[in-house]
Amino acid sequence: MNVIKNISISRFFAQVIFLLLPTIFVGMFILINTSQYFTFLQEQWFSQTGYFAIGIISSYFVYQFRIRFLPTFCLLILALFAVYQIIDNYAIVFFVIFLVYLFLLIIYLFVLVVLELIL
């Protein structure tokens, strides 16, 4: 079965425009509102919306090829955990600990998007 021939480019872009862009705008609205109330988001809603958009578009593209969810999600979690452990080993100064925290926030937004598309 040739999966690539079954994917229509016009359908793909139509779904990106009519499904993903409204979802990205809703996510942006939620990030703007929550950044006003929670200090850990640090008023960086624009860059966090970018991470959210990258996650949602890349996961939508990957799952268009009908790749199973469980193996890719497990690989994603293992890869992100490995990067986190590498960064955490060097977390001696406060600035590096801040970068670890920022990395965890980016991971949270990215993985949340992958789960949102599946559910």
C-alpha positions in Angstrom: 0.0 0.0 0.0 1.5 3.3 -1.1 0.5 5.8 1.6 2.0 8.8 -0.1 -0.3 8.5 -3.1 -3.3 8.4 -0.8 -2.5 11.9 0.7 -3.9 14.8 -1.2 -1.9 18.0 -1.1 -4.9 20.2 -1.4 -6.8 18.3 1.3 -3.7 18.6 3.5 -3.4 22.4 3.1 -7.2 22.8 3.5 -7.1 20.9 6.8 -4.1 23.0 7.9 -6.0 26.2 7.2 -9.4 25.2 8.5 -8.4 22.9 11.4 -5.0 23.8 12.6 -4.9 27.5 12.3 -8.1 28.0 14.4 -6.6 25.6 17.0 -3.4 27.6 17.0 -5.3 30.8 17.5 -7.3 29.3 20.4 -4.0 28.1 21.9 -2.6 31.6 21.5 -5.6 33.1 23.2 -5.3 30.7 26.1 -1.5 31.4 26.4 -2.2 35.2 26.4 -4.8 34.9 29.2 -2.8 32.5 31.3 0.4 34.5 31.0 -1.5 37.4 32.7 -2.3 35.3 35.7 0.7 32.9 36.0 4.2 34.2 36.4 6.0 31.1 35.2 4.9 31.8 31.6 6.8 35.1 31.8 4.7 37.0 29.3 6.4 35.2 26.4 3.1 34.1 24.8 4.4 34.8 21.2 7.3 32.4 21.4 5.3 29.8 23.3 2.6 30.1 20.6 5.3 29.4 18.0 6.3 26.2 19.9 2.7 25.2 20.1 2.3 25.8 16.3 5.4 23.9 15.4 4.3 21.0 17.5 0.8 20.9 16.1 1.8 21.2 12.5 4.7 18.7 12.7 2.6 16.1 14.5 -0.2 16.6 12.0 2.2 16.1 9.1 3.8 13.0 10.7 0.5 11.3 11.4 -0.7 12.0 7.9 1.5 9.0 6.9 -0.6 6.8 9.3 2.3 6.1 11.6 1.2 4.5 14.8 1.0 6.8 17.8 2.5 4.7 20.6 6.0 4.0 19.1 6.4 7.6 18.0 5.2 9.0 21.3 7.5 6.7 23.2 10.5 7.7 21.0 9.6 11.4 21.5 9.4 11.0 25.3 12.7 9.0 25.4 14.5 11.6 23.3 13.2 14.6 25.3 14.0 12.9 28.6 17.6 12.2 27.3 18.0 15.8 26.4 16.6 16.9 29.7 19.0 14.6 31.6 22.0 16.0 29.6 21.0 19.6 30.4 20.2 18.7 34.0 23.7 17.3 34.5 25.2 20.7 33.8 22.7 22.6 36.0 25.0 24.1 38.5 24.3 27.8 38.2 21.0 29.5 38.5 21.0 30.5 34.8 21.4 26.9 33.6 18.6 25.8 36.0 16.4 28.5 34.4 17.2 27.1 30.9 16.3 23.6 32.2 12.9 25.0 33.4 12.4 26.8 30.0 13.2 23.5 28.2 10.6 21.7 30.3 8.0 24.4 29.4 8.7 23.9 25.7 8.5 20.1 26.0 5.2 20.5 27.8 3.7 22.6 25.0 5.0 20.3 22.3 3.9 17.0 23.9 0.6 18.5 24.8 -0.1 19.2 21.2 0.8 15.7 20.1 -1.7 14.3 22.6 -4.3 16.8 21.6 -4.2 15.7 18.0 -4.5 12.1 18.9 -7.4 12.4 21.3 
